[in-house]
Amino acid sequence: MLSEPRSGRLAAWGNALLAGLVSPDDAVHAIVGDDAVHRVEDLPGETAPVGLTLALGRLRALGVTGFRVALPAAGHPLGLSGPPAFNARALEAEEAVVATGAAYGLVPEVYEAGPAGDVHVEVVWHCLPVREAPPADVPSLGEAERELAEALRDATETLTRLDVAASGPVAEAALDAYRARAQRGAAETLAPGYPPRAVRVLELAQRIGLLISVAYENGHGGAVSASEMAARGEALRPVERVARRAQVAAYNAYVEERERG
């Protein structure tokens, strides 16, 4: 949850490219990020993997008009619409991009290559057919924002009561570092064309994701008994679900607003 999902970058900057708001080079640069290279495999009309620039152009020619994000987890097919083969692959990757206008989906497979100390990341996006149906369990931006505010309050209260590390100075230091990063890269939180509310929702979802990660990674604080540790897990699971729903709502906002006219 801390890092921006690759599916989010592809959907956001792919939407900006389709809208003519960015150049192909700028879109691909933003999608690839710190990775070494991205390729797309099994693209209709291609017998071998191709680069992102060609792939995005081909998808446009095939009728794609926008991109949505799916962030599924076990028991929660968030953003998916089927068929089972695509859902299974997306669930394994815990993310996917679903096109609108043409029934295709993209699921990333990540590889690390190179010697120790000089490892680089390569990503292959697998293009598969999808079912044209409403995505599962995606809230509106307004719903997502309300859910996030409630989740942040409830989680903070629960973690403080349990004396979990994420409610103390370690969490505050991590959150301060996150805020500094967010301020430096605020203009790149989402691609051009997204409404300000989507940027706000995504930033809050990422902040809550950081709170959850700190809670898991920095010890148990006072939650040392089995019952207290179980209570911590019970507190964090629904918050994780809300944060993932909000991320998807933010990334999908461009397509949702366009479809509403």
C-alpha positions as CSV (number, residue, x, y, z in Angstrom):
1,M,0.0,0.0,0.0
2,L,2.9,2.4,0.6
3,S,4.2,2.5,-2.9
4,E,2.2,3.5,-5.9
5,P,0.9,0.4,-7.7
6,R,2.3,0.0,-11.2
7,S,-1.3,-0.5,-12.4
8,G,-2.1,2.9,-11.0
9,R,0.7,4.6,-12.9
10,L,-0.3,2.8,-16.2
11,A,-4.0,3.7,-15.8
12,A,-3.4,7.3,-14.8
13,W,-0.8,8.2,-17.4
14,G,-2.5,6.0,-20.0
15,N,-5.7,8.0,-19.5
16,A,-3.8,11.2,-19.8
17,L,-2.2,10.0,-23.1
18,L,-5.6,8.9,-24.5
19,A,-6.9,12.4,-23.7
20,G,-4.1,14.1,-25.5
21,L,-2.8,15.7,-22.3
22,V,0.7,14.2,-22.4
23,S,3.0,13.0,-25.0
24,P,3.7,9.2,-25.5
25,D,7.3,9.7,-24.2
26,D,6.1,11.5,-21.1
27,A,3.5,8.9,-20.4
28,V,5.9,6.0,-20.8
29,H,8.5,7.7,-18.7
30,A,6.0,8.2,-15.8
31,I,4.7,4.6,-16.1
32,V,8.1,3.0,-16.0
33,G,9.2,5.1,-13.1
34,D,12.3,3.5,-11.4
35,D,12.0,0.2,-13.3
36,A,14.4,-0.6,-16.1
37,V,11.9,-1.5,-18.8
38,H,8.2,-2.4,-19.3
39,R,6.9,-4.7,-22.1
40,V,3.5,-5.9,-23.1
41,E,3.0,-9.6,-24.1
42,D,0.1,-11.3,-25.9
43,L,-1.1,-8.0,-27.4
44,P,-3.5,-8.7,-30.3
45,G,-1.7,-8.5,-33.6
46,E,1.8,-9.0,-32.1
47,T,3.7,-12.3,-31.9
48,A,6.3,-11.1,-29.4
49,P,6.4,-8.7,-26.5
50,V,6.4,-5.0,-27.5
51,G,7.3,-1.7,-25.8
52,L,4.8,0.4,-23.9
53,T,4.7,3.1,-26.6
54,L,3.7,0.7,-29.3
55,A,1.3,-1.2,-26.9
56,L,-0.6,1.9,-25.9
57,G,-0.9,3.0,-29.5
58,R,-2.2,-0.5,-30.5
59,L,-4.7,-0.5,-27.6
60,R,-6.0,2.8,-28.8
61,A,-6.4,1.5,-32.3
62,L,-8.2,-1.5,-30.9
63,G,-10.9,0.8,-29.4
64,V,-9.6,1.4,-25.9
65,T,-10.9,4.7,-24.6
66,G,-9.7,4.6,-20.9
67,F,-8.2,2.5,-18.2
68,R,-9.4,1.5,-14.7
69,V,-7.4,-0.1,-11.9
70,A,-8.2,-3.3,-9.9
71,L,-6.4,-4.0,-6.6
72,P,-7.9,-7.4,-5.6
73,A,-7.0,-9.4,-2.5
74,A,-8.1,-12.8,-1.3
75,G,-11.9,-12.7,-0.8
76,H,-12.2,-9.2,-2.3
77,P,-12.2,-9.0,-6.1
78,L,-11.9,-5.2,-6.0
79,G,-12.2,-3.7,-9.5
80,L,-12.5,-7.0,-11.3
81,S,-15.2,-8.0,-13.7
82,G,-14.1,-11.4,-14.9
83,P,-13.6,-13.8,-16.6
84,P,-12.1,-16.2,-14.0
85,A,-8.8,-16.6,-15.9
86,F,-8.1,-12.9,-15.8
87,N,-9.4,-12.6,-12.2
88,A,-7.0,-15.4,-11.0
89,R,-4.0,-13.8,-12.6
90,A,-4.9,-10.4,-11.3
91,L,-5.4,-11.8,-7.8
92,E,-2.0,-13.4,-7.9
93,A,-0.4,-10.1,-8.9
94,E,-2.7,-8.2,-6.5
95,E,-3.3,-5.6,-9.2
96,A,-4.4,-5.2,-12.8
97,V,-5.5,-2.6,-15.4
98,V,-8.9,-3.0,-17.1
99,A,-9.5,-1.2,-20.3
100,T,-12.8,0.5,-21.3
101,G,-14.0,0.7,-24.9
102,A,-12.5,-2.6,-25.7
103,A,-12.5,-5.8,-23.6
104,Y,-8.8,-6.1,-22.6
105,G,-7.0,-6.2,-19.3
106,L,-3.3,-6.0,-18.4
107,V,-1.6,-7.8,-15.5
108,P,2.0,-7.1,-14.5
109,E,4.6,-9.7,-13.8
110,V,7.7,-8.4,-12.2
111,Y,11.3,-9.7,-12.7
112,E,14.5,-8.8,-11.0
113,A,17.7,-9.2,-13.0
114,G,21.4,-8.3,-12.7
115,P,24.1,-9.1,-10.2
116,A,23.9,-8.4,-6.5
117,G,24.2,-4.7,-5.8
118,D,23.1,-3.8,-9.3
119,V,19.7,-5.4,-9.5
120,H,17.2,-3.8,-11.9
121,V,13.5,-4.5,-12.3
122,E,11.8,-5.5,-15.6
123,V,8.0,-5.7,-15.9
124,V,6.0,-7.7,-18.4
125,W,2.3,-6.8,-18.8
126,H,0.2,-9.7,-19.9
127,C,-2.7,-8.7,-22.1
128,L,-5.8,-10.9,-21.6
129,P,-9.5,-10.7,-22.5
130,V,-11.9,-9.3,-19.9
131,R,-15.6,-9.3,-19.4
132,E,-17.4,-6.1,-20.1
133,A,-19.2,-5.6,-16.8
134,P,-19.2,-3.1,-13.9
135,P,-16.1,-3.5,-11.7
136,A,-16.6,-5.1,-8.3
137,D,-17.0,-3.0,-5.2
138,V,-15.6,0.3,-6.4
139,P,-17.0,3.3,-4.5
140,S,-17.5,6.8,-5.7
141,L,-14.9,9.4,-4.7
142,G,-17.3,10.9,-2.2
143,E,-17.9,7.5,-0.6
144,A,-14.2,6.7,-0.5
145,E,-13.4,10.0,1.1
146,R,-16.0,9.5,3.9
147,E,-14.8,5.9,4.5
148,L,-11.2,7.0,4.7
149,A,-11.9,9.7,7.3
150,E,-13.8,7.2,9.5
151,A,-11.2,4.5,9.0
152,L,-8.3,6.8,10.0
153,R,-10.1,7.9,13.1
154,D,-11.1,4.4,14.2
155,A,-7.7,2.8,13.5
156,T,-5.8,5.5,15.3
157,E,-8.1,5.1,18.4
158,T,-7.8,1.4,18.3
159,L,-4.0,1.3,17.9
160,T,-3.5,3.9,20.6
161,R,-5.6,1.8,23.0
162,L,-3.5,-1.2,22.2
163,D,-0.3,0.8,22.5
164,V,0.9,-0.3,19.0
165,A,4.0,1.3,17.7
166,A,2.2,2.9,14.8
167,S,0.4,5.2,17.1
168,G,3.6,6.7,18.6
169,P,6.7,8.7,17.7
170,V,8.0,6.1,15.2
171,A,4.7,6.5,13.2
172,E,4.9,10.3,13.4
173,A,8.4,10.3,12.1
174,A,7.5,8.0,9.2
175,L,4.4,10.1,8.4
176,D,6.5,13.3,8.5
177,A,8.9,11.8,5.9
178,Y,5.9,10.7,3.8
179,R,4.5,14.3,3.9
180,A,7.8,15.7,2.7
181,R,7.9,13.2,-0.2
182,A,4.3,14.0,-1.0
183,Q,5.0,17.7,-1.1
184,R,8.0,17.3,-3.4
185,G,6.0,15.1,-5.8
186,A,2.5,16.5,-5.4
187,A,2.2,17.3,-9.1
188,E,2.8,13.7,-10.0
189,T,0.4,12.0,-7.5
190,L,-1.9,11.6,-10.5
191,A,-1.6,12.4,-14.1
192,P,-3.0,15.5,-15.8
193,G,-6.7,15.5,-16.2
194,Y,-7.7,14.1,-12.8
195,P,-10.0,16.1,-10.5
196,P,-8.5,17.6,-7.4
197,R,-10.7,15.4,-5.2
198,A,-9.1,12.3,-6.7
199,V,-5.7,13.6,-5.8
200,R,-6.9,14.3,-2.2
201,V,-8.4,10.8,-1.8
202,L,-5.3,9.1,-3.2
203,E,-3.0,11.0,-0.9
204,L,-5.1,10.1,2.2
205,A,-5.3,6.5,1.1
206,Q,-1.5,6.3,0.8
207,R,-1.1,8.0,4.2
208,I,-3.3,5.4,5.8
209,G,-1.4,2.7,4.0
210,L,1.8,4.1,5.6
211,L,0.2,4.0,9.0
212,I,-0.7,0.3,8.5
213,S,2.7,-0.6,7.3
214,V,4.4,1.1,10.3
215,A,2.1,-0.8,12.6
216,Y,3.1,-4.1,11.0
217,E,6.8,-3.4,10.6
218,N,7.8,-1.7,13.9
219,G,7.0,-4.2,16.6
220,H,4.0,-4.9,18.7
221,G,4.3,-2.0,21.1
222,G,2.3,-3.0,24.1
223,A,0.2,-5.5,22.1
224,V,2.2,-8.5,23.3
225,S,-0.5,-11.0,24.2
226,A,-2.1,-13.2,21.6
227,S,-5.5,-11.5,22.2
228,E,-4.0,-8.0,21.8
229,M,-2.2,-9.0,18.6
230,A,-5.4,-10.5,17.3
231,A,-7.2,-7.3,18.1
232,R,-4.6,-5.3,16.2
233,G,-5.2,-7.5,13.2
234,E,-8.9,-7.1,13.5
235,A,-8.4,-3.3,13.6
236,L,-6.1,-3.1,10.6
237,R,-7.9,-5.5,8.1
238,P,-11.0,-3.3,7.5
239,V,-8.8,-0.2,7.3
240,E,-6.6,-1.9,4.6
241,R,-9.8,-2.8,2.7
242,V,-11.0,0.8,2.8
243,A,-7.7,2.2,1.7
244,R,-7.5,-0.1,-1.3
245,R,-11.1,0.8,-2.3
246,A,-10.2,4.5,-2.1
247,Q,-7.0,4.0,-4.2
248,V,-9.1,2.3,-6.9
249,A,-11.8,5.1,-6.7
250,A,-9.1,7.7,-7.2
251,Y,-7.3,6.1,-10.1
252,N,-10.7,5.3,-11.8
253,A,-12.1,8.8,-11.3
254,Y,-11.0,10.0,-14.7
255,V,-13.0,7.3,-16.5
256,E,-15.9,7.6,-14.2
257,E,-16.3,11.3,-14.7
258,R,-16.0,11.0,-18.4
259,E,-18.7,8.3,-18.5
260,R,-21.0,10.5,-16.5
261,G,-20.5,13.2,-19.1
